[in-house]
Amino acid sequence: MTKKALRRIADALDRMRPAPAAAPDFSQAAAFVWHADPDRLEPVVQVNRVDVGLLIGVDRSRDTLMANTAQFARGLPANNALLWGARGMGKSSLVKAVHGALQVDHPQLKIVEVQREDLPSIGRCLNLLRSAQERFILFCDDLSFGHDDAHYKSLKAVLDGGIEGRPENVVLYATSNRRHLMPRDMIENERSTAISPSEAVEEKVSLSDRFGLWLGFHPCDQDEYLAMIGGYCDAFGIEIDDATLRAEAIEWQATRGSRSGRVAWQYFTDLAGRRGVRIS
């Protein structure tokens, strides 16, 4: 095949290639969701979140993340953050609540949610955000990696930034049930079977080290669980005597077999429904 023919084929393929995604009007919403194939940032008019004041039992993590995000919103240096730990203890709720609290005074602060399965396209998302005037929290919820999972390599584009560096107007917040983003049994298995155990999982485990902030979330005790529900009742004006609330809430957690912020909210949702109180 001649060079001329090859050039015609290359030109034809270029014409068939989808045009680069256009940056949306970031003033139309405070939150966006990144979608790939085709690439687009879809605005979210109503964000599903709770007021930061309703998050009880996570004071230290709340204050640390709030301070880090406030620095970022003001154009100052800020760290990427990994929120890890027990299920249902408010990791993703805290990220969205902090953004909501600060966005009032910093309308240029936006949040962009990226699904784990779309991580391979994250470089293209960053290219859209890099040239914008706004500042972006790139949010990846429930992040973890399994055996032979190469998605973590795409995440390094955000954490390390490659030759261009991470965009100055982007910070990454991720949540995970796992401190090192991969199952402990997988770490131990690779260490025991690898020729060089110390290097077998270093690449994946070291990914979590690239987050400047590690915020741990641990299971709540019964007093914290009851305090969460009490806080919801106060916020939404539901009156219930302490003995009844305690008995119902403990029975609710027993039927669920667990105790967490999520279970507390689920009981409160049931209580509000029985009392005819709207909470949305």
N, C-alpha and C positions, 0 to 999 in steps of 0.2 A: 504494500500500500504506500502511495506517495505521500510526501510531506504535505502537499496541497490538500489531499483527501483527508489526512489526519486533522489538519487545521479546520477544515469544514465541519468535521464531526465534533471537534472541540467547541467550535462556535455554536453549533446546534445545541449541544449539551448546556452551554452557558445560557442560551435563550430559554431552555426548558427549566432551569433552576429557579426555584421560587425567589421572589425579590426579598431582600432583607426586611425583617419586621420593622415597622415604623414605631417610634416611641409614642405612647399615648399622651393625651393631655393630662398631666399628673394633677392638675388643679381640680379635676372632676371628682376625685375621691381621695380618702386618706389611706386606703388599703387596696392592694391588687393581688391577683393570683397569676402566677406564671404558668402558661401552657405551651407545650411543644407540639409540633406537627399539626397545624402550622403554629409558628412562634407568635405569641401574643401575650400582652399583659392585660388581663381582664379586670376592670374596676369592680370593687365590692362596695356597694352603697351602704349596707348595714352590716357592721362587723359583729360577729357573735362573741361577746365578751361580758365580763362582770366588772363592776367598779373595783379599783385596786383596794379600797377600804374594806371590802368584803372578804379579802384573802387573809385568813387568820392562821397563825401558827407558822408563818414563813417570813417573819419580820426581817431577819437578817438578810435573807436572799432578796426580799423585796427592796430593802434599802440599798443594797449593793447594786442590783440591776438598775434601779431608778437613777442612782448617781452616775453609773456608767453611761446610761442612755441619755441623761441630761447633758453630759459632756459632749457626747456625739452630736446631739441636736444643736448645740451651740458652735459646732465646727471644731471642737477640741479633740485631741486623741482619745480613743476609746478601744476597749478590747472586744474581740469576739467572745461569746459566752456559751458555755455548755451547761444546760440545766438537766441534771441526771438524778435518778433515784426512783422511789416507790411510785407505783401507778396511782393515779387519781389524787395526787397531792398538790395539784395546781401549777404544774410546770408551764404548760402551754397557756393556761389562764393568766399566769403572771406576765408572760411576754406581751400578750394582747392588752392586758390591763395597764401595764406600764406605758405602752405606746399610746393608749387612749388618754391617760392622765397627762402626758407631756404634749400630745398633739394639739391640745387646746391653746397653749402658749407658743407652740412651735409648729405652725401649720405646714412648714416645709418638711416635717418629719413624716415619712411614709413607711408602711410595712408591706413587704412583698412575700407572699407565701409560695414556697417551692416544694412540690411533692418529691418524695425520695426517688420515684421512678423517672422524674424529669431531670435529675442531676447531670446526666451526660450533656444536656443542652445548656448548662448553667453559664458557660462562657458567652453564649450568645445573649443571654439575659444581662450579664454584666456589661456587655458592650452597649446595650440600650440605656442602662442606668448611669454609666460612666460619664456621659456627656450632659446629663440632666443637672439642673440647678438644685433640685431637691436632695434630701438625705434619706437613705433607705436602710431599714432593718430588713435583712434577708432572713426569713424565718422558715426553718425546716423542722417540722414536728415529727416526733416518734422516729428518730433517726437510729438505725442500727444496720450492721452488715453481717452477712452470713459467709459460709465457706465459698470460696471462688467468686465472691462478689466484687466486681471491679468498680462499682459506683463510687467507692471512696476516693478513687483517683480523681474523679471530677470535682469532688469537694475541695481538693487541694487548690483548685483554681481560685476558690474564694479565700481560703485560709492563707495560702502562700502568694497567690497572684501571678505566679510565673514571671516572665521577664518584664511584663508591664507593671506588675505589682497590683495588689488589691486596690480597686477604686477608692479614693479618699472619702467618697460620699456613701460608702457601703460598709455595713457591719453585719456579721452573721450571728444569729442566735439560733441554737438548735436544742431540742429536747430529746432525751433518751432514757430508757429504763436501765441502760448499761453505762457504767462509768467509762469504759474503754470502747464503747460502740460495737462490741462483739461479745458473744456468749463466752463465759468463763470456761466451759467444757471444750469449746473450740480452741481457745488459747492453749489450754493444757494439752489437747490432742496434738496440735501442730508442734508444740515444744517437744513432745515425747517421740514424735515420728520423724522430725526433720533432721537432716545431716548436721545443720548448724542451728540448734534450738534457739540460741539467742537472737538469731536473725529471722527466724521463721515467721514470727508475728510482729516484728518490730515496726514494719511499714504501716500496718493497720492500727496497732496499739498507739504508735506515736502520733496518729492523727488527732487523738483527743488532747495530746500535749500542745497542739497548736492553738487551742482555745486559751486565751489569757485568763478567763474567768471560769472556774468550776463551781457551780452552786448545787449543793446536795440537798435532796428532799427525802425525808425519812418518814416512816409510818407514824401516824399520830396516836397519842394515847387517848383514853376515854374522855378525860377532862377537855382536851383540845377539840375532840370530836363534838362534844356538847357545846363548847364555846363557839364553834363554827355555826352550829344551828341557831344558837342564841343570837349571834350577830346578824344572821339572815332575818330572824323574826323582828329584831329591832329595826333593821333597815327598811322592811316592808310593812311595818306596823301591825304585825300579828301578835296578839296577846294570848299567852298560854301559860298556865301555872307550871312551875319548875318540876313538880312531881310528875305531872302528865307528860311533859316534854321528855323528861329523863326516861320514863318507862317506855314510851313509844319509840324514842330514838334508839335505845338499847335493843329493843325487840327488832327494830328495822335492821340494825347492823348484824344481829344474830342470824336473821334470815338470809342476809347477803354473805355471811361468812367472812366479812372483812370490815375494816374501819378506815375511812379515808375522807378527804375533802369531797371527793365525788359522791361517796355514799351519803355524806351529810347533806349535800345539795339535793340528792335524789329524795331523801326523806323530806326535806323542806318543800320540795316541789309537790309531793303528795299532800303534805300538811296544808300548803297554800291552796291547792285545789279543793280540799275538803272544806276550807274556810271561805272559799269563793273569792280569793285574792289573786289578782293578775300580777305576774312577775316579769312579764316581757313587754 
